[in-house]
Amino acid sequence: MTITELLASLQENTLFPGSLNNTVVQAYVKGSTGTGLDRLVDLIGQDLQLNRRLPASEIAEASRAADGMNAILVEAIRATGVANDGWINAADLHDVSAYIREDA
């Protein structure tokens, strides 16, 4: 049997529509902070190079981790009030970092 015949056989007998769906892994994770930081989570799932090189489970895990870090950042920004003036500068980031370290 040639490679072409093998692939044709697989396509006919095994790879019917939906047969490769993995319902165990949520391949696309949506950001949950309700802020612009959620776009970073979206970018991880949409990155073509990552999708070519990594399993969906690892991409989903990375997206969830980024979303979790974003939640920590949003909590720190709100708790410290550093963005109340509409800007975040280097000194503000120092305050955010100190808040996160205190909470750890």
C-alpha positions as CSV (number, residue, x, y, z in Angstrom):
1,M,0.0,0.0,0.0
2,T,1.4,3.4,-0.9
3,I,1.3,6.5,1.3
4,T,-1.4,7.9,-0.9
5,E,-3.6,4.8,-0.6
6,L,-3.1,4.8,3.2
7,L,-4.1,8.4,3.5
8,A,-7.1,7.9,1.3
9,S,-8.1,4.9,3.3
10,L,-7.8,6.9,6.6
11,Q,-9.8,9.7,5.1
12,E,-12.6,7.4,4.0
13,N,-12.8,5.1,7.1
14,T,-11.4,7.1,10.0
15,L,-11.3,10.8,9.6
16,F,-15.0,11.6,9.2
17,P,-16.1,15.2,10.0
18,G,-15.6,16.0,13.7
19,S,-13.6,12.9,14.5
20,L,-10.5,15.0,15.5
21,N,-12.4,17.3,17.8
22,N,-11.0,17.2,21.4
23,T,-13.8,18.1,23.8
24,V,-11.5,17.7,26.8
25,V,-9.3,20.7,26.0
26,Q,-10.7,24.1,25.6
27,A,-8.4,25.3,22.9
28,Y,-9.5,28.9,23.0
29,V,-9.4,30.7,26.3
30,K,-11.0,34.1,26.6
31,G,-9.7,36.8,28.9
32,S,-11.8,37.5,31.9
33,T,-10.7,40.8,33.3
34,G,-12.9,43.0,31.1
35,T,-9.9,45.2,30.3
36,G,-7.5,45.7,27.4
37,L,-5.2,43.1,29.0
38,D,-7.7,40.4,27.7
39,R,-6.3,41.1,24.2
40,L,-3.0,39.5,25.3
41,V,-4.9,36.3,26.2
42,D,-6.5,36.3,22.8
43,L,-3.2,36.8,21.0
44,I,-1.8,33.7,22.6
45,G,-4.6,31.6,21.2
46,Q,-4.4,33.2,17.8
47,D,-0.6,33.0,17.4
48,L,0.0,30.9,14.3
49,Q,3.5,29.9,15.2
50,L,2.4,28.6,18.6
51,N,-0.5,26.8,17.0
52,R,1.9,25.1,14.6
53,R,4.5,24.1,17.3
54,L,2.5,23.4,20.5
55,P,-0.4,21.1,21.4
56,A,-3.7,22.9,22.0
57,S,-3.6,21.9,25.7
58,E,-0.3,23.8,26.2
59,I,-1.6,26.9,24.4
60,A,-4.8,26.8,26.6
61,E,-2.7,26.4,29.7
62,A,-0.5,29.4,28.7
63,S,-3.7,31.4,28.0
64,R,-5.1,30.6,31.4
65,A,-1.9,31.5,33.1
66,A,-1.8,34.9,31.3
67,D,-5.4,35.5,32.2
68,G,-4.6,34.7,35.9
69,M,-1.6,37.1,35.8
70,N,-3.8,39.8,34.2
71,A,-6.3,39.3,37.1
72,I,-3.6,39.9,39.6
73,L,-2.4,43.0,37.8
74,V,-6.0,44.4,37.6
75,E,-6.5,43.7,41.3
76,A,-3.2,45.5,42.2
77,I,-3.9,48.5,39.9
78,R,-7.4,48.9,41.4
79,A,-6.2,48.4,45.0
80,T,-3.4,50.9,44.7
81,G,-5.4,53.4,42.7
82,V,-2.4,54.1,40.4
83,A,-4.5,54.4,37.3
84,N,-7.0,56.8,38.8
85,D,-5.5,59.7,36.8
86,G,-5.7,57.6,33.6
87,W,-2.0,57.0,33.3
88,I,0.4,54.3,34.6
89,N,4.1,55.4,34.9
90,A,7.2,53.8,36.3
91,A,6.5,54.8,39.9
92,D,3.0,53.4,39.6
93,L,4.5,50.1,38.5
94,H,6.7,50.1,41.5
95,D,3.5,50.4,43.7
96,V,1.8,47.7,41.8
97,S,4.8,45.4,42.2
98,A,5.0,46.1,45.9
99,Y,1.3,45.3,46.3
100,I,1.7,42.0,44.5
101,R,4.7,41.0,46.6
102,E,2.8,41.9,49.8
103,D,-0.1,39.8,48.7
104,A,2.1,36.8,47.8
